[in-house]
Structure formats: structure tokens, C-alpha cells
Amino acid sequence: MKYFQTWQDFMRDPANKALKESKGIHACKQKFIQEQNRLQWNDPMIIQEAAQDAGVVNNANAAAGGSNDFITGHSTETSTFSWANPLTEGWTGSFGAGVNGNYIEFEGYNGATDFSRDHINSMKVMRCYMSTSSLATFTVPQHVDIVCTASVDGTAATVPTASIIEAWRDNINNMSSTSIQGGFTNTIAPNTLFTSSVSTNTITLTVTTNNKSAVKDISTNIASATGSVTTTAFGKDTFFSEQGAQIFNGDVGPYNALPRKQ
């Protein structure tokens, strides 16, 4: 008999029809069940799976770029940075050269399929510097992909926070992928990864990732008395596996070594 033959088809077979007429329908149905069980337990696909070593997942036939276990974005992240106005807290006298080392930093996902550990090929970092001059240059660390600057001039008591916040917002939303900021040449337009806005009182900068993904928390190198950081919506991921799916932070090990897909 065929593996997926129905009970009705099975009864129409002449030999089985004769069995039903001679010994009754129950005898015929018992034979059908026995044949189904025999074919199931001799199914070559089941035998192949049973012969594998424990814990082995056969991915030989997976399509290119595919995997049984992978991470994909579930939600975007929104972070805010609120400053004192004017910038009297955390500063002494006039702005000095030390201001050039102050920054806030965001991470965003570019939407690419990424098999690298920690997803270094698709997680991009944007650093926003505050500068005392539009001609200032910075020593940018290797992990940073995008630099935004905001130049200020004057003493801490006279520089309005709005001029800094709005400069960062405009750079994030409008800079080209080849813009030169603080001596650093960007290779990615920040608005492909982030969207930025300011509060109505122009003292809070809000940055939202464009692509769904868990990302590293916002980091800063600015005196805490000058401002505060808040993540109002945490980015999360969905981990898919043969056992099911779970929503959590996929930007941590060992999950950051699994393929990430948009």
C-alpha cells in the first residue's frame, strides 16, 4: 500500500475488499492500521534522523544565507539626552580645550544579513562630539563609523543648550555619507540608521533607530551634572530556532554570534 493512502482507497483494493466481505470491516481496518504503522517505522527520513549524533543539526541543504537559528529585530530603540540650560552645571569658567573630548554615542543596525560575531559588520556606531570650534579635529576610535559635531562659542553661562542640541539634530537628519566632521570622513549617512528630534524647549535630544534591533545602550563622556540619559524604548530582538521563538536582547553572547537578519 502507499504511505499516505486513505482508508477509503485502501478498502477499494480487491484483496482488502474481499477481506472486508469475508471477515468484516473491523478486520479490514485492523490490517490498514498495521500497514500504516509498518510503513511509518520504515520511513527512510525518520531512519536518517535517528542515525544522527545527539545535538547535530543538519544544515547541509539550507539555502545560502540561511540558518535554523537566527536573530531578527523586534522593535526599535529610542534614547534621549537632556541638558541643563544654560550649560552652567559641570563646567568652570569659559569653554576650554577639554570640551573637545566630550561626546554622546549611539549604536544602530544597518539591516544587513550578518554572520559575524558581535555583528560587527552590521552594527554601526555614531558619536556626537561637542566642539569649541568648527575647525576642531578629534581622535576617533576605530569602532566609530559616524561623527557628528556641534560647535559652541562663549562661556558656559552664555551658550544656550538649544544651539548644541539643534546642531546635532540637523547633522543626524541631513548629513551626507561623505561629510567630513572633526577631521573624520563619514562613510554612512546617519539618517539611514537614525532619526533625531528635539523637545519643544530645545534642551532634549531624542534619537530613534530606523531598523528594529537590540543595540548597545547610549554612552557618554560628559559630566553627569550637565545632562541625563534615558532610554524610553528599548530595542529588542526575536530569536528563532527549531524549538520556537523568544523576544529578548540579542546583542549579547552567545546570541550575538548567530546570524542576524532584517
N, C-alpha and C positions, 0 to 999 in steps of 0.2 A: 504494500500500500504506500501511498505518498504521505510524506511527513504531515502536510497541512490539509489532508483530505478531510472533508466534513463527514459527520455521522450519516447524513442523508446519502452522500455519494458512496460511502462505504457499504450501505445496505443494498445499493443498486448492483453491486458486483454479483454475478451469477452464483459464485460459491457461497458468498455471505447470505444471499437471498435464500438459497437452499437451506443454510443453517438456521435461518430465522423460521422458515416454514416447518422444519423438522423438529427443532428443539426449543423454539420460542425466541421472542425478541430479546429477552434478558441474556440468553446465551450468546446471541449475536453482539449485543452491546458489550459484554464482558470481553469478547475477542477484540473488539475495536479499541477498548482501553488498554489491553495488553500490547497490542501492536503499536499504539501511540507511545506507551512507556518505553518499549524496546527501541524505537527509532530515536526518541529523545535522548536516552542514555548513550546511544552510539553516535550522536551528533558530532561530526568532526570538529566543529567550532568549540564546543564545550570541552572536548578532549584536549584541544590545543591550549586552552586557557588553564586547565587543570595541571598541565605539564610544566607551566612556568614556575620559576622560583618565587618564593614569597616576597612580596614587595616590588616585584618587577612590573613596570607599566610599559606595554608595547606601543611605542610611538613611531614605529618604522613607516607606517602608512600615513602619518599626519601630514597635512598639506604644509607647504612652505610658509614659515611664519606662524605656524600653529602649535598648540600645546594643550595637553589635557588640563594642566594647572596654569592659571594666569591671573593677572590683576588688571582691573579696568576701573576708571573713575566713576564714582557715585555722586559726588557733589563738589562744588567749587568752594574756595576759601575766601573769606573777606576779613581783612585786618585794618585797624585804624591806628593812627598815631596822632595824639593830641598834644599840642604845645602850649606853654604859658605865653601870654601876650600882654605887654611886650616881653622879650626874652631877658628878663632880669634874674630869674632863678637859675642857679648853676653857672653863672658867668661872673667874671670880675672885670671891672673897667671896660676897656674897648675890646673889640674882637681881635684876637691875636692869631699867630700862625697856627696855633694848636687847633683852631676851629676846622682847619682843612682835613683833619683826620676823623671828623665826626660824620656818622652815616646811619641810615636805616637800610635794612636788606630784606628782600622778598624772594621767594622761590616760586617758579611756575612750571607747568608741564606743557611741552610743545605739541603734544598729540600724536607723536610718532610711536610706532611699534618698537620696543626696546628690550633686548635680551641682556643688556649689560648689568653687572652687579651695581646696586645702588642707583641704577637707571641714570648713570652719568651722561648718557647720550641724549636723553630727552628732558631731564630736569635742568632748567636754566635759572640762573641767579641774577637778580637786578639789585644793584647797590646805588642808593641815592645819597650823594655827598652834599654837605653844606660847605660853601667856599667863601672866603673873604674877597675873592677876585674871580672874574670871569676867565682870567688867564692862568689861574692856578692849575697845577698838574698833580696827579695822585699816583701813588704806587699801588696799583690794583692787583689783588691776589689772583692766582690762577683760576680759582673756582668761579670767579665773577664773569658773567657774559655780557651784561648791560650796565652802563654807567649813566646816571642822571645827576645833574648838578643844579644847585640853586645858589646864586651869588648874593651876598649881603654886603652892605657898606654902612658903617656908623658904629655907635656904641650899643651895648646890649639894651639900654633903656630906650633907645630911639628906633631900633629896627622892628617894624611890625612883623608879626608872625605870618600874616597873610602873604607877604611878598615871597617868603620861602615856600609855604605850602602851595601857593598857586603856581610857582615856577616848577616845582616837582610835578604837579598835576599836568601842566601843559606839556612838559617834556615826555612824561609817560604816555600821554594820549596822542602826541603829534610827532615825536622824533622819528627820523628815518632810520633805516637799518645801517646806514653808513655814517651816522652822525658822530662827530668827534667831541667827547666830553671829558674835560680834565686831562687831556692828552691821550685818552683811551678811545680807540675806534670801535664802535659797536658793530656787531655782525648780525644783530637781530633787532627789528623794530619792536620796542617794548609793548606797543598796543596789539601785537599778535599774541601776547601772553597775559597782559594785564589791562584792566580798565580802572581809571582813577577819578576821584571826585573830591570836592572839599565841602565842608559844612557851611551852613548859611552864615555863621560867624567867622568863617575862614580861619579857624585855628585847628581843624581836624582834617587830616588827610586819610582818605579811605581808598584802599587798593583791593580789587577783586580779581581772582584768577579767571581767565577766559575758558580754560579747559578743566573739566572735572578731574580731581585727583587729590589725594592726601599729599601735603607738602610740608617742608620744614617750617617751624614757627618763625614769625618775624623776629629778626635780631637787630640790635642797635649798638652803637658805640657813642652814645650821647648821654650826658649827665641826667640821671633819673629825675632830678628836680626840675628839669627843663620840659619833660613831657612824659606821657604814659602810653603803653602799648596795650591794645585789646584785640583779641581775635573774636569777632562777633559771630562768625560762622565757620566752623572747622571743615576743611576739605576731607572727604573720606573716600575709600575705595571699596570695590566689591571683589572678593577673592573667589574665583570659580575653580572648582575641582570636580573630580568624578563623584565625590561624596556630597556635593551640594555647593551652596554659595553662602558667603558671610560678609557683612559690611563692617569695616574697621579701618585702621590706619595701615595701609600697605607700604608706607615709606620706611618701614623698619624691617630688620632681619628676622627670619630668613626670607621674608616675602619680597624684599627689595632685590632679591636675586632671581625672581621669577619673571617671565615675560610680562611686559606692560603693554596694553593695547588701548586704543581710543574707544 
